[in-house]
């Protein structure tokens, strides 16, 4: 995953409403939820929800599919896994490295 895409995904998830929407969709699983069901769960106005979902769709964290009159939102699990992997891929690699002296950093 590229740093810029990771940063954009994290930026979009940095909003409490968008993070709540995404977590709700993850809880719903691969079938996702209709926009109406998301709205019922969260109690946000349709226009506000549409705005927040659009941000998540824009970075690829959520996909939308029309099923007749219903607009279904699904989380992008591969991208979520990639983002988590990006954040943890170098976990603890500096744990055993000697610390650089302050004078060398200047």
Buried (B, 14 or more C-beta within 10 A) or exposed (E): BEEEBBEBBEEBBEBEBBBBBBEBBEEBEEEBBBBBBBBEBBEBEEEEBEEBBEBBBEBBBBBBEEEEEEBBBBBBEEBBEBBEEBEEEEEEEEEEEEEEEEEEEE
